[in-house]
Amino acid sequence: MKKKKQLNYEGPSLKVIPLGGLEQIGMNITAFEFDDSIVVVDCGLSFPDDDMLGIDLVIPDITYLEENVEKVKGIVITHGHEDHIGALPYVLRQINVPIYATRLTMGLIEHKLKEHGLLESTKRKVMKFGQSVNLGQLRIEFIKTNHSIVDAAALAIHSPVGIVIHTGDFKVDYTPVFGEAIDLQRFAELGKKGVLALMCDSTNAERKGFTQSERTVGHTFDTIFHEHQGSRLIIATFASNVDRVQQIINSAHKYGRKVVVEGRSMVNIIETAMNLGCISIPDNTLVEIDRLKDYPDDRTVIITTGSQGENMAALSRMASGMHRKVTIGPNDTIIFSSNPIPGNEKAVTKVINELEIKGAEVIFQDVHVSGHACQEEIKLIYTLTQPKYAVPIHGEYKHRKAQGEIAAELGIPKENIFMLTSGDVLELSGEYAAVTDKVQVGAILVDGLGVGDVGNVVLRDRQHLAEDGIMIVVVALDGVTGQIASGPDLVSRGFVYVKESDELMEEARQLMESVMDNCVARGCTDWGRIKTSIKDSLSDFIWKKTKRSPMILPIIMET
């Protein structure tokens, strides 16, 4: 890897260090370092893959920040989605630094910190669009953008060697449901000043054209409400999409329906948005779920979580008949106001099938628009900012590669387009840019209250148990003579049903008896060697008999 001195450059430079978020959609966190100042942008989590059995959340490894904690001046947040704020309660326990965010974003962060008992100990500052904050030698400016959550911001990072623009997640929406359109004028002004690098959202970089305005979904809802005036409507969407909820409420009010909000995350976000004035709900429109029975079906709407087929989400429980308050029937119309996230298609299809078996009508087309920029919007931001360097972010490699190709089409030299991986240290200045180092990064697994105590070995054991089950061999040895006091007894879990496998289990027990007798006859007192003999012989026997490899767990006790 090339080092600076090989390029004969010894001047100051800005280090851009992504600590997560470049290999998948989620776990976004990037450090910007100049001299003695580090500013962290976003602090997100990702959700576990299917093979991460029992894991609740995945958060970034922040070893680099802990090693340089005296340099860290603050964490700056672009918007309030979990993949940008979800890791904050865990990271703040390790590095307690101030947080800077816009109004709704901070409201959601505060709710999260309160749950974790960190609200009082964390300094927070609510930022307005157009405002800047000086953090050490870096100045961070908040720029208005549009996204599928209110109060999303891009960041201009002003450093002594130039301006880096971090778009956050964004799209260009000229007719947003709430607030103003993206501040394209400010992007253009910064472009005239000279932008050193653009770090741009890549999620929809493969899609041609423009992303539709959020308002188009409102027109679709109006049509659905008009065409289904005789049935109850249940609408599943992302909890954080406050604008989508606003449009559902607008249509509900227009057609004289009461609205129930169901799902813990949905209730929390709507409550926060109401308190901050980010959503407008007419009086007597919202009702508690317990009052559903007081109204005829055709006078109610339920807005719920579960649009991604999540097992324990409200819609999934309704579909499987597990929900205590809502029973699905032929008089229900269910609308999926979202697209399945890659990997969730199977779970969503399962829920749709369950709903349709119960006689409900399911609508899942034309009731969602993305919150991310398509190719023409990405081109617009590049054209306005005219960056010297392009650093595609937020997305899998194929998404970022597609954006790199857009940047090249727009005239940015290929050597100035950086396809980083998490942990790369990209050093930038007006005269020079290169990846010069690599820092420790990775995924920390959260299981219940345990953070980082489940690693690859434990996951491998869980996979083994899930696929093949376990056989436990229990033997008691006399502490004085070393003879067998009781056993060996065999216990099987997840391997075979013992009552229907008497012959196999008896043969295995006899084999264990002979193994133990052999060990005793040889005068073997090393428990480690005895356990190894038990494991090896029982594994061979079971494989020959069943072609399976359960986990073998010998337990030796002394009496």
Buried (B, 14 or more C-beta within 10 A) or exposed (E): EEEBEEEEBEEEBBBBBBBBBBBBBBBBBBBBBBBEBBBBBBBBBBBBEEEBBEBBBBBBBBBBBEEBBEBBBBBBBBBBBBBBBBBBBBBBEEBEBBBBBBBBBBBBBBBBBEEEEBBEEBEEEBBEBEEEBEBBBBBBBBBBBBBBBBBBBBBBBBBEBBBBBBBBBBBBBEEBBBBEBBBBEBBBBBBEEEBBBBBBBBBBBBBEEBBBBBBBBBEBBBEBBEEBEEBBBBBBBBBBBBBBBBBBBBBBBEBEBBBBBBBEBBBBBBBBBBEBEBBEBEEEBBBEBEEBEEBEBBBBBBBBBBBBBBEEBBBBBBBBEEBEBBEBEEBBBBBBBBBBBEEBEEBBEBBBEBBBEBEBBBBBEEBBBBBBBBBBBBBBBBEBBBBBBBBBBBBBBEBBBBBBBBBBEBEBEEEBBBBBEBBBBBBBBEEBBBBBBEBEBBBBBBBEEEBBEBEEEBBEBBEBBEEBBBBBBBBBBEEEEBEBBEBBEBBBBBBBEEEEBEEBBEEBBEBBBEBBEEBBEEEBEEBEEBBEBBBEBBBEBBEEBBEBBBBBBBBBEEE
